């Protein structure tokens, strides 16, 4: 038994090295994509919440306010460099393609976020102000930007981590949006 205790650190080291070897080989093989992190919310209702509207703090937004439209829910913040990169494309999606986008202003200051929207344009139907990150925690947010696709019933159908651009839209989002529109139009889809 005493000899076994001597080998425990070596055994633990070998296990850790094997774990990292497997992860690195998956990344090298292209099997691992950090932007395709699974979400426990997929095919489940968007989490319940009651938070103020960024644009009008006296108004409370709740889960039921997201129901009725196939939409994107975009988690963003003024402190997020990738959100700066993505913002112009979100404006394009909202104005040119007519995509409904709800914002979750995540762990930010309201005054900075309002200034950002005034200067850069506001692609969001409304923004949920989440200064403490509680909604983000319930959503499983690991950083910003993150974008979720919800169906007209308010169920999360997809999660994407990172900035959206035309390539990402065409490869990931457009097929999902087309699928959801077809499901909504199908008998029993309403």
N, C-alpha and C positions, 0 to 999 in steps of 0.2 A: 504494500500500500504506500509506503514511504517513497519507493522508487517511482510509482505512478505520479505522485505529486511533483516530482522533479520534471516530468515530461509534459505537464499541463500547459505551461506557457508555450512550449514548442507546438503542441497540438493546436492551441488557440491561434498561434501565428500562421500555421499552415491553413487553417480554415479561412482566416481573413485573406490570405494571399490567393486562395482558390476563388473566393468570392469576387475579388477585384479582377482576377484573370478572366473569369466568366463575363463580367460586366464589360471589360475592355474589349474582349473578343466580340461581344454582341454589338458594341458601338462600331467596331471595325467592319463587321459584316453588314452593317446598315440595318440591323434588326431593331435598333433602339433609336427612337426619335423623341427627344424631351418635349417637343411641342405636341405630341400625341399622348400626353399623360392621361391615364384613365380617370374618370370621374365617377364617384359613387352616386352622383345625381342623374346620370344618363338614364332616361326613360322613367324618371321620377318627377314629381311635382317640384317646382321651384320652391326653395325654403320659405316658410312663413316669416314675415318681418313687418315692422311698422317703424319707418324712419321718415325724417323730414325731406321735403323736396329742396334741392339745392337752390333752385331759382326762386322759390317762395317758401322760406323756412317754416311759416305758420301752417303749411299744408302737409299732412301726413300721407305717405305713400305706403301701400300694402300690397301683398302678393296678388290680390284680386285685380289690382290695377294693371297687371301684366297680361291678363287673360283676354283673348279675343283676336290677337294678331300673331302671325308668324313673325318673329322678331329676333334681333340680336340683343344681347345684354353685354355691354362692353364695360369692363372694369378698367378705370383709368385714374391717373393722378398727375398733378402738375410737376411732381418731383421725379416722374418716370421718363427717362430719355426716349425709350421706345414708343411711348405714348405720343411724344412730339412728332415722331416719324410717321406714325399711323394716322394721326388726326386728319390730315388732308384727304386721305382716302375714305375715311368715315364720312366726311362732308360730301364727297362725291357719291358714295352709296346712298346717302339720305336724299340728296337733291336730284341726282341724275337717274338713279335706279329706283327711287321710291321705297327703299328699305326702311322698315321701322326699327329704330335703334333706341334702346333705353340705356342710360349710363348709370354706373355705380361709381361715384366719386369716392375713392378708397383712401382712407387714412390721410386726408388732406385738410387744408384750411379753406373754408368756404370763400373767403375774400379772394384768395389766389385762384381758386377754381372758377369763380364768376368772372374774374378779369381775363383768364385764359379763354373762356368761351366768348367773351365780348371781342377779344382780339382775333381769335383764330376761327370763329364761326362755331355754331352749335348744331351738330348733327343729331342730337338726342331729342326724342319726343319729350322726355323729362329725365332729370338726374336724381337718383337716390343718393342722399348724402350720408356716407358711412364713415364718420370721422374716427371711430374707435376700431373699425374693421370687424365688427361683430357679424354683419351679413356676409362679408368676405370669408370669414372663418366658417360659417355655415355652408357657404358655397364650395369650400375647399380651395380658395384662392391661394396660390403660392407666390404671386407677384403680379405686377401689372406690366403690360396689358394682358388681359385674358378676355376671351369672348365666348359667350354661350349662345347657342341657338335654342329658342323655345318654340314649341308649336302653339297653335291657337288656343289650346287648352291650358297652357302654362307649364307643360312638361319639358324638361331639359332634354334635348335630343343630341347635342354635341357640345364639346368644350375644346377650345383651342387656346394655347398659351403662346404669346408672342404677338408682334404686330401683323396686321392684315395688309396685304398689298394685292395688286391685280392677279398675280400668279396664285397666291394662296386662295383668293376668292374663287377663282375658276376651278382650282383643283379640289378644294375642301368644302367651301361654303355653298357655291352655286348648285352642285349636285344635291346637297342636303335640302336647300331651299326648294328646289324643283320637286324633290320627293315629298316634302311636307305639303306643298301646294296640291300635288296629286292626291295625297291622302285626305286632305281637307275636302276636295271636290268629290271624292269617291262616296258612293252610298254608305251612309252610316258614319262618315268622317266629320260631319258638322258637329 
